[in-house]
Amino acid sequence: MRLPIVVIVGRPNVGKSSMLNCLAGRRISIVDPTAGVTRDRVATIIESQGRYFELVDTGGIGIDDVDDLTAEVERQIQLAIEQADIVLFVVDVRAGVVPLDEEVNQRLRSLNKPVILVANKCDTEALETRLVEFYSLGRGQPLPFSAEQRRHKDELLQAIFSALPNVGESAPPPPVEMKLAIVGRRNTGKSTFINALAQTERMIVSEVAGTTRDSVDVRFERDGKVFVAIDTAGVRRRRSISGDIEFYSLARAERSIRRADVVLLFFDPRLRVSKVDKQLSEYIIEQHKPAIFVVNKWDLAKDRLTTEQYADYMRAMFPMLDYVPIAFITAKKSKNVWRLLNLAQNLHKQANARLSTGELNRLIQAAYEAQPPPLRQNRHGRIYYATQAAVNPPTIVLFTNGPELFDASYQRYLLKYLRDHAPFREIPIKIQLRLKKRVETPQPQESPTLTSAETVAPDLDLSRLTFQSELTEEEVQQARRRNDRGLWDI
């Protein structure tokens, strides 16, 4: 059973993206004063009091897109409205009813589904007196709301759940099998690939570079399993970033890499590998993420070179990622798309594999015997013990006689040996070197022989003793001297 879908619509700059972020409790959509920032449908799962629904943010109705993508944005809005179970019609209480609000209202008039009128930017109680103006839209009493101040959030959620069909059947979404981050330069076909996976017009596809601005999570099913494909904005060189929107797009592309289980780095074979591609690959290495080099639009380049030639070129450009598999696809024709998904699943399985301690130590011992580390600081590096501390990425901890005795080249040798002989052939591995501390067994100390008097009162102060009359003053002084030397034997 699919989750109920709640769609946010309205004219530009009424706070639709802020509302989605407020209800989700985290930043998902880019919020910027510039009109028309949101183009694609941005969706997230909302949970409240054990009930769930999918909340979808849309572009502003009536916006003239600066890149002539108005028709595509309107198409995405219409698709969202058609799939919705509830529509949240958002207006700006401070601006009042404007002509574009009337146009949005007219567009929603023919819908045979619940429409909730939400008056956003109602930051104070004094602004709630302006709600009466919105009765003219014929949607009943507007619901006051403030995304910025989080006012009336619970009331809005209650109104949504009250209007949802079959509220009692609302169940948690099925677990996600794998998250894929789709990253790369602008105009390499990332959104086209997402649409091929989702088998629907989920993302705007255009020849205009930089069409996608947000990082958009797209859920889809394959063989009974749920996957999430994270479409990201095309990355530009940092010095070419012209505004806040592109800055946030870059930051969210990096966050998408951190969130992903597998990263798909897209390339256009008609273009040379750029500095941006290398920066992205370095970030993938830094995050220890399984990755696939995806050569898209291969149908446009296969007449000029072979897959072997291009693979050799990629290996030369990314020598530190020689283990990363290379896939050649044509997303526009859905060619090799599902084979790529199967390959990503295989990498995800490798990243979650775990070696037994015995098997791992046998591999490390064989690698050490085949090539011991070079002499450093007049000492030979020794590996006493190995264990796998974590998965995804596989993390191998080596206990040694000194981490400084194993240089970077020898660590790379160990990584390559593990990839060749362990089930980690195409994924990154982390190695942590630790010093094995010697545990010294404490030697038993010989206890001094105590006299009977010491046993009874070892801390006895002779100055407070009351002696029997048979002891002379001289004998008492002698006893005190013996006590000072630890020889109390009265």
Buried (B, 14 or more C-beta within 10 A) or exposed (E): EEBBBBBBBBBBBBBBBBBBBBBBEEBBBBBBEEBBBBBBBBBBBBEBEEBBBBBBBBBBBBBEBEBEBBEBBBBBBEBBBEBBBBBBBBBBBEBEBEEBBEEBBEBBEEEEBBBBBBBBBBBEEEBBEBBEBBEEBEBEEBBBBBBBEEBBBEEBBBBBBEBBEEEEEBEEBEEEBBBBBBBBBBBBBBBBBBBBBBEEEBBBBBEBEBBBBBBBBBBBEBEEEBBBBBBBBBBBEEEEBEEEBBEBBBEBBBBBBEBBBBBBBBBBBEEEBBEBBEEBBEBBBEBBBBBBBBBBBBBEBBEEEEBEEBBEBBBEBBEEBEBBBBBBBBBBEBBBBBEBBEBBBBBBEBBEBEBEEEEBBBBBEEBBEEEEBEEBEEEEBBBEBBBBEEEBBBBBBBBBBBBEBBEEEBBEBBBBBBBEBBBBBBBBBEBEBEEBEEEEEEEEEEEEEEEEEBEEEEEBEBEEBEEEEEEEEEEEEEBBEBBEEEEBEB
